[in-house]
Structure formats: C-alpha cells, structure tokens
Amino acid sequence: MSFPASAPVLSDVRRALAVFAHPDDVDFGCTGTIAGWVDEGVEVAYLIITRGEAGGFDDTDRSEMPRLREAEQRAAAAVAGVRQVDFLDGYPDGTLTSTPALRRDIAAAIRRFRPDRVLTSSPLRRWELLAGPSHPDHLAVGEATTCAIYPDARNPFAFPELLAEGLEPWVVREVWYAGGPAPDHAVDITDRYDRKVAAMRAHHSQTGHMDVPAWIHERLAAVAADAGLPPGRLAEAFTVLRTT
C-alpha cells in the first residue's frame, strides 16, 4: 500500500497546523519546510500529543523528561519562527492508538486554529524502515489526524460537545504527510539548512550524542538527489493530498 501521486500545492494557504506524536518529530522531518512557510507569511502552529517521556539516551531522571522536552520543543519552534506550540495531556509516550478521544482532541485543535493545511506523520508503515517513521506512535497520530480532518473536524454531528464549546466545524483543504512511503513532493531547504540544524540541536536530550550537521546533511542530500535536484541541494520530502 502506498499513497497516490501528490496533488499540486495550494497557493493561498494562510494557516498550517503540524500534528505530531513527540517533541522533535516535526524537527527531524519538517523544520526547513515549515521555516519556509513562515517566511512566506503562513501562520504555523504545532500540536504535540505527548511530552516524550519515553525518549532520551542518558540517565536523565524520567520525572524531568516531560518538562525538559517541552522546553526543547518550544526552543526549536522559535528557530523556525513558530510561536504557538500546544501539548495535549493524558496521552503517554509509547502507547498511542487512534482512539475516539485522540481524534476528538485533534479535531478540537483543528476547529480552534482553523488551518488550511495540516502536516502530520504518515499513517502508512514503511516496511523497509521500521525505525523512525514507522514508530507505532507516529502511525497512530497520522491515522488519528487523518480521521480528525475527515470527518470529525468538518462534521457538525461529530463530537457534539465541541459545538457546545463554541468550536464550529472546519474544513482542512490540504494534508501533508511526512515519513511515508515514496514521498514525491520535495521542498528545497538548502537556504534553511542552518535553521534546521539549530532546531535539531535544541532537542539536546535526543540529539546530544549525534553529529547533527553531518547526520542532517547526509539525509537531506539523499532526499534532494532522489528528487532530481542539482548536486549540492538539500531537501525534505512529503506526500501532499487534497481533502475535497
């Protein structure tokens, strides 16, 4: 199973919402692209489902990890020019599933922010890459976000308690999937490479053991080459779908 070919990108996007499972997910795959959106005048917000308490590579006290990772994500978002970073409560890192409760909370965020575009992790597993993109939490958030986009956020009869809270239905017109199989929409982020590195370094609890510039450069260069970009260019890649 794979995605269809990407649709042409909408040219009139004013708001975009990025929905991901853990602090750092958005930065591993998407910071350069998001920084470009911000530079173009798009208002971007993040919705992070967990506080990443199961992450890390050292002996940091587990009780400190949620606070630490939330601060790291806010610092990384600032590098990309993103000011609004929201976290959900009650969803433990490592055991996410696409439950009605998670769909409702994501639909509420969509109705509240009213984005033209939603960026999230792919709900499709990559069998050739079980680590990273195929983390069960990533797949679960991709699935729950897709269900929140359609039908939940736009259906006035889905989760009627949202209407009682003053959250009117909203139609997201475009969804970008990160980390999925055979992404075919490449975004040249060569000029935003330094910001990508800075955002990744902000997640020190997750990347402090890595040579961040070299790791990022190698992967972005491979994405650019696969997309047919000239030598020396760096890129992030997605699948882009219309929802209507």
N, C-alpha and C positions, 0 to 999 in steps of 0.2 A: 504494500500500500504506500502511495506517495501523494503529494499534492499535485493539483493541476498547475499549468503554467501561470506565472504571476500575472495579475492584471496591471494595466497602466496605473501609475501612481496618481492619486488625486492631487490637483494643483491648488485647491482652495482650502486646505486644512488650516484651521485656526488653533485647535487644541488636540493634544495627544496624551493618552494615558498609558503608562507602561505598568504591566501587572506581572510580578514575578514572585517566586516562592521564597527566596532567601536574599538577604543583603549580599551584594556582589554579583548576583546573576545578571542583572541589567548591565553591569560594567564589563563583565567578561565578554559579552556578545554585542553590545549595542551603544556604548558611550560615544564613540565617534559619530555615529549616525544621529544620535539624539542631540549632541552638541551642534551639529549642522542644522537640525530643525530649529533649535533655539536661536541660532544666528540668523535664520530666515524669518524670525518673528513668531514662530509657533510656541504657544504656551504649553509646556510639558509638565506633567505631574507623575509621581511614582506611587504605586500601591504595592507594598511588600507584605506578603501573607504571614511570614514567620519572622522571628528575630535571630534565626540562625544559631540556636543554642547548641546544635549538634556539630557545628563546624570547628575549624581550628586545627593546628598542627603542633601545639606545645602544651605545657601544663597549666595554662591559664585556668583559674577557678571557673568551673562550669556556671556558677551563680553569677559571675561577672560577664559572661559572654553575651547575653542579650543586650545589656546596656552598651557594651563595647561595640558590638556590631551595628547597632542602631546609629551610634555616633559616627562610625566609619562610613555607613551608607549616606548619611547626611553630608559628610565632608566630600564624598565622591560626587554626589549630586551637584554640589556647589561648583565643582570643577566644570561640569557640563552646562552650568547655568540654570539648573533646575532648583526651584525654591520650595516646591511643595512635595514633601515626602511623607506619606501616611503608612502606618503599620496597623494590621489587624491584630486583635487579641484573641487568644484561645485556640490558636492553631499550632500544634507542636511540630518543630522541625523534625523531618524524617518519617512522618506517618500521615502525610496529607493524602486525602482522597477527594474526589469531586462530589461532595455531599450537597444536598439542598441548602444547607446553612452557608457553605462557602459560596455557592452560586448566588445566594441572596446578598451576601455581603459585598461581592464583586459587583453585582447589578446595582446595589445601592451606591457604590462609588462611581459607577458609570453615570447613573442618573444625577448624582451630585455634581460631577465635574463636566459632564456633557461633552465628551470628546468626539471629534470627527473620526479619529484614528485610535485604535488600540494596538499596542505592541505587547506581545506575550510570548511565552515559550511554546514550542511545538507540542501538540498533543500526540504526535506520531513518533513512535520509537524508532531510533536508528540502530538497527541490529549490528551494523559494523562498528558502532561506537557506543558501547553500553555505559561507559563512564561519561560524566558531564551532561550532555544534552538529554540522555536517557535516564537520568535520575528520576525515580518514581515521583518525587515532589514536583519536578518540572513538568512531567507529563500530566499530573493531576491538576496543576494550576492552568496549564494550557487547555485542558478539557473543560474545567470549571469556567474559565474565562470565555471560552467559545460558547458555552451554554448561557452564560450571563449576557453575552452580546445578542444571541438569538436562542430562545425567545425572551429571556427574562427581563432584560432592561427595557425592551420596547413594548412588551405586552402589559397593558394596564391591569389585567386579571392575574398576572403572576405576582406572588408575594404581595397581596393587597395591603399589608402593613406598611409597605414603602409609600403607597399613596397617602396613608394616614399620617406619615411623617413629612408629607409635602414634597416627596420625590416623584416628579412626573415622569412618564415614560420617555425614553430617549433612544433614537436610532443611531448606532455607530455605523458609519458608512464603509469603513475600511479596516482590515485587520492585517497586521504584520506578524508573521511567525518567525521566531529566532531558534536556531539549533535543530531545525527539522531536516528531513532527508532531501537532498538535491536542491538546496536553495538556488534560485535563479535570478534574484534581483540584487545585484551588487551595488554597494554605495562606496564610492572612493572617499576614504577618510585620511588620505596622506597628509593633508594640511592640518589635521586634528590629531595626529599621532601623539604629540606631546601631551595633549589633554587626556587622551586615552591612558597613557602611561601614568599620569598623575592620579587619575581616578582609581586605577588599579592599585597603585601604591597606597592610596587612602585606606584600603582594606588590608591593613598590615597584618592583622591576625590570620588572614588567609593567604597572603602573598609574600610575607616577610622572608620566607625560605626560598623564594624564587628570584631568578634574574628576570625581572619583569620586562624591561625593554626588549631583551633578546627573545623572550618567550612570545611576546605580543608581535614583534616584527616578523618572526618566522611564520606565524599563523596567518597574519593579515596579508603577508606577501603571497602565501599559497592561495588564499581566497581570491586575491586580485588576479593571479596567474590563471586560476581556473575560470575566471570570468572573462579572460581575454584582454585584461587591461595591460598597458605598456609596462615593461620592466621598470622596477623602482616604485611602482604604485602599491598602495595598501588599501584593503577593502574589508568591509563587513558584508555579509550576505543574508538575505531573508527570502521568504515567500510572502507575496502580497496578494490578498484576496479582497474582492468587493463583497459586501454583505447584502446588497439589494440587487 
